[in-house]
Amino acid sequence: MPHTPHRKKPNLRTTTSAMRESDSAGVHFLTSPRTATALVRAARVGAGDLVVEFGPGSGAITAPLLRTGATVLAIERDERFVRQLRHRFANSPGLRLRQADIREFTLPRKGFTAVANIPFGLSTVLLRRLLDPPNSGLRGASLLVEWGFAKRLTAARPRDLTTAWWRARFELTLVNQVPAAAFSPQPRVNAAHLLIRPRAGTRPGNQRVLWLLLSTAYRTPSQHIGGMLRAITGDKPHRWLRPLRPIVHPGTPAQRLTPAQWAELAERIAAERAGEWPRLPPRLWA
Ligand SMILES: C[S@@+](CC[C@H](N)C(=O)[O-])C[C@H]1O[C@@H](n2cnc3c(N)ncnc32)[C@H](O)[C@@H]1O
């Protein structure tokens, strides 16, 4: 007869006190299995894929993730959750659990997908870790973040250089609003399901050109795209602007371009202007 390992119930006292302390740090645990399932389904992962889960807590998202057959690298700082997860998933060979700080943990070089209910206070730091590096191994991400944060990130026109850099290389989609009632303790504001996918046709080789365009555009808000393109390429701006849709006139303020238009411009300039483009700064946000 197959041996069924004895499973202890999770220690609720320990879990509850860990949750209470996490609450004081602005951390909200997912209590809606339907939301966890939707988050995992949208990640489109399965056997052979590597998923990085930031802050698994007591495993609300880890469980459906493991059911997909993917390998889950879960990074949790709180020792009580780590112990609990080890116990709960003792028979899940797909789980690689690390007790570490997600702000410092070295992310895999190999292609990976990120899935997480992100502690609201760490959203920017984590997105920087995922989306800043020009050679990020990120294949996609399915994340729960604060609603206002998701709205700002997905606005039609990025309002700052960092967001423009992320959006020209990745498509960021606000899937839906997730009510505060889906968490315990409840946050004061609703959350959002944010989906991230690499932008089709964006090649790592174009990133120097892209950075040059964006950093020039965002340095001076009133700058016109025509003059900027002429200064960078030495060509008449129409050559680059003509194929863009919606239509962009040379007198358009550069910051009015959409992420897709920046991606297309960088792609075409890099393809047609072989040259020594300036190196990317070692830390892009510095
Ligand atoms: C918002 S909760 C999500 C927990 C679980 N995934 C869920 O949805 O219920 C965030 C989790 O991240 C952990 N955490 C917070 N800051 C962390 C850090 N700097 N490094 C690693 N884990 C962290 C917390 O202990 C907590 O378990």
The ligand as a Gaussian input file, in Angstrom:
#p B3LYP/6-31G(d) Opt

LIG

0 1
 C        1.333000      40.517000       0.378000
 S        1.950000      39.105000       1.256000
 C        1.542000      37.860000       0.132000
 C        1.521000      36.491000       0.733000
 C        0.882000      35.434000      -0.151000
 N        1.566000      35.339000      -1.424000
 C       -0.571000      35.768000      -0.370000
 O       -0.888000      36.244000      -1.461000
 O       -1.359000      35.566000       0.540000
 C        3.673000      39.354000       1.040000
 C        4.599000      38.307000       1.577000
 O        5.932000      38.779000       1.291000
 C        6.760000      38.592000       2.435000
 N        7.745000      39.655000       2.385000
 C        7.577000      40.967000       2.691000
 N        8.727000      41.656000       2.476000
 C        9.624000      40.758000       2.027000
 C       10.972000      40.861000       1.631000
 N       11.626000      42.023000       1.649000
 N       11.613000      39.748000       1.205000
 C       10.971000      38.550000       1.176000
 N        9.667000      38.397000       1.530000
 C        9.012000      39.485000       1.957000
 C        5.831000      38.664000       3.622000
 O        6.375000      37.950000       4.716000
 C        4.562000      38.018000       3.059000
 O        4.578000      36.648000       3.255000

